[in-house]
């Protein structure tokens, strides 16, 4: 005899995705954006490995490097203080786990 609930998978006691151990590399949008003079950049790593997080100005010149080495899995956050930089568009790039992710942010004075 077939019951309606027979095709529903059993409930899982463990979530496949956790805040502590993300399943992939992620780069969040900075907050706040636009910003003056500081903003936070958050990223998540699926596993231990080499990481590089860098900020570039509109001409492609590197203006800050926050991570350049091996980091553990999990959520990471850095504070970008642009007090000495002019207003404009900036790009930040995360290289980790074979991925290269990029986001834009705007500094307004």
LINPERA-V193338 format. One record per residue. N is the residue number from 0. RES is the residue in three letters. SS is DSSP state (H for helix, E for strand, L for the rest). PHI is phi in degrees with one decimal (999 if undefined). PSI is psi in radians with two decimals (* if undefined). Layout:
BEGIN
n:N res:RES ss:SS phi:PHI psi:PSI
n:N res:RES ss:SS phi:PHI psi:PSI
END
This chain:
BEGIN
n:0 res:UNK ss:L phi:999 psi:2.32
n:1 res:UNK ss:L phi:-98.1 psi:2.19
n:2 res:UNK ss:L phi:-103.1 psi:2.70
n:3 res:UNK ss:H phi:-59.7 psi:-0.67
n:4 res:UNK ss:H phi:-79.7 psi:-0.01
n:5 res:UNK ss:H phi:-63.9 psi:-0.41
n:6 res:UNK ss:H phi:-96.3 psi:-0.09
n:7 res:UNK ss:L phi:-77.5 psi:2.33
n:8 res:UNK ss:L phi:-68.3 psi:2.63
n:9 res:UNK ss:L phi:-65.8 psi:2.62
n:10 res:UNK ss:L phi:-64.3 psi:2.45
n:11 res:UNK ss:L phi:-94.7 psi:2.27
n:12 res:UNK ss:L phi:-74.9 psi:-0.30
n:13 res:UNK ss:L phi:-123.2 psi:2.28
n:14 res:UNK ss:L phi:-73.8 psi:2.47
n:15 res:UNK ss:L phi:-70.4 psi:-0.43
n:16 res:UNK ss:L phi:-124.0 psi:2.32
n:17 res:UNK ss:L phi:-128.2 psi:2.66
n:18 res:UNK ss:L phi:-64.9 psi:-0.51
n:19 res:UNK ss:L phi:-80.8 psi:-0.55
n:20 res:UNK ss:L phi:-131.1 psi:1.46
n:21 res:UNK ss:L phi:-65.0 psi:2.70
n:22 res:UNK ss:L phi:-84.6 psi:-0.17
n:23 res:UNK ss:L phi:-153.9 psi:3.03
n:24 res:UNK ss:L phi:-80.3 psi:2.29
n:25 res:UNK ss:E phi:-133.8 psi:2.53
n:26 res:UNK ss:E phi:-127.2 psi:2.02
n:27 res:UNK ss:L phi:-83.6 psi:2.79
n:28 res:UNK ss:L phi:-69.2 psi:2.41
n:29 res:UNK ss:L phi:-61.3 psi:2.73
n:30 res:UNK ss:E phi:-140.0 psi:2.28
n:31 res:UNK ss:L phi:-77.0 psi:2.84
n:32 res:UNK ss:L phi:-148.1 psi:2.09
n:33 res:UNK ss:L phi:-63.5 psi:2.84
n:34 res:UNK ss:E phi:-135.7 psi:2.83
n:35 res:UNK ss:L phi:-165.3 psi:2.05
n:36 res:UNK ss:L phi:-97.3 psi:-0.04
n:37 res:UNK ss:E phi:-129.2 psi:2.73
n:38 res:UNK ss:E phi:-149.2 psi:2.84
n:39 res:UNK ss:E phi:-109.5 psi:2.43
n:40 res:UNK ss:E phi:-119.0 psi:2.18
n:41 res:UNK ss:E phi:-116.9 psi:2.43
n:42 res:UNK ss:E phi:-143.1 psi:2.74
n:43 res:UNK ss:E phi:-125.3 psi:2.45
n:44 res:UNK ss:E phi:-119.2 psi:2.38
n:45 res:UNK ss:L phi:-79.0 psi:-0.48
n:46 res:UNK ss:L phi:-154.3 psi:2.89
n:47 res:UNK ss:L phi:-61.2 psi:2.36
n:48 res:UNK ss:E phi:172.4 psi:3.09
n:49 res:UNK ss:E phi:-68.8 psi:2.44
n:50 res:UNK ss:E phi:-138.4 psi:2.47
n:51 res:UNK ss:E phi:-137.6 psi:2.17
n:52 res:UNK ss:E phi:-121.5 psi:2.10
n:53 res:UNK ss:E phi:-136.7 psi:2.58
n:54 res:UNK ss:E phi:-114.0 psi:2.39
n:55 res:UNK ss:E phi:-124.0 psi:2.59
n:56 res:UNK ss:L phi:-85.0 psi:-3.09
n:57 res:UNK ss:L phi:-66.2 psi:-0.33
n:58 res:UNK ss:L phi:-90.0 psi:-0.08
n:59 res:UNK ss:L phi:93.7 psi:0.07
n:60 res:UNK ss:L phi:-79.6 psi:2.32
n:61 res:UNK ss:E phi:-69.8 psi:2.23
n:62 res:UNK ss:E phi:-113.7 psi:-0.25
n:63 res:UNK ss:E phi:-163.0 psi:2.50
n:64 res:UNK ss:E phi:-125.6 psi:2.12
n:65 res:UNK ss:E phi:-101.3 psi:-0.56
n:66 res:UNK ss:E phi:-138.0 psi:2.30
n:67 res:UNK ss:E phi:-154.5 psi:1.26
n:68 res:UNK ss:E phi:172.6 psi:-2.90
n:69 res:UNK ss:E phi:-85.0 psi:2.32
n:70 res:UNK ss:E phi:-131.9 psi:2.64
n:71 res:UNK ss:L phi:-76.1 psi:2.88
n:72 res:UNK ss:L phi:-66.9 psi:2.82
n:73 res:UNK ss:E phi:119.1 psi:-2.98
n:74 res:UNK ss:E phi:-92.5 psi:2.37
n:75 res:UNK ss:E phi:-130.4 psi:2.60
n:76 res:UNK ss:E phi:-141.8 psi:2.42
n:77 res:UNK ss:E phi:-128.1 psi:2.73
n:78 res:UNK ss:E phi:-109.0 psi:2.15
n:79 res:UNK ss:E phi:-100.6 psi:1.97
n:80 res:UNK ss:E phi:-101.7 psi:1.96
n:81 res:UNK ss:L phi:-104.3 psi:0.54
n:82 res:UNK ss:L phi:-54.6 psi:-0.65
n:83 res:UNK ss:L phi:-94.4 psi:0.18
n:84 res:UNK ss:L phi:-109.8 psi:2.66
n:85 res:UNK ss:L phi:-77.3 psi:2.81
n:86 res:UNK ss:L phi:-58.2 psi:2.65
n:87 res:UNK ss:E phi:148.6 psi:-3.03
n:88 res:UNK ss:E phi:-88.8 psi:2.35
n:89 res:UNK ss:E phi:-127.9 psi:2.67
n:90 res:UNK ss:E phi:-122.5 psi:2.38
n:91 res:UNK ss:E phi:-120.1 psi:2.46
n:92 res:UNK ss:E phi:-129.3 psi:2.30
n:93 res:UNK ss:E phi:-110.2 psi:2.19
n:94 res:UNK ss:E phi:-115.4 psi:2.05
n:95 res:UNK ss:E phi:-166.0 psi:2.57
n:96 res:UNK ss:L phi:55.9 psi:0.58
n:97 res:UNK ss:L phi:78.2 psi:0.08
n:98 res:UNK ss:E phi:-112.4 psi:2.66
n:99 res:UNK ss:E phi:-130.5 psi:1.94
n:100 res:UNK ss:E phi:-113.9 psi:2.45
n:101 res:UNK ss:E phi:-132.1 psi:2.49
n:102 res:UNK ss:E phi:-138.4 psi:2.76
n:103 res:UNK ss:E phi:-107.5 psi:2.66
n:104 res:UNK ss:E phi:-146.1 psi:2.74
n:105 res:UNK ss:E phi:-123.6 psi:2.19
n:106 res:UNK ss:E phi:-96.9 psi:2.15
n:107 res:UNK ss:L phi:-119.4 psi:2.24
n:108 res:UNK ss:L phi:-96.2 psi:*
END
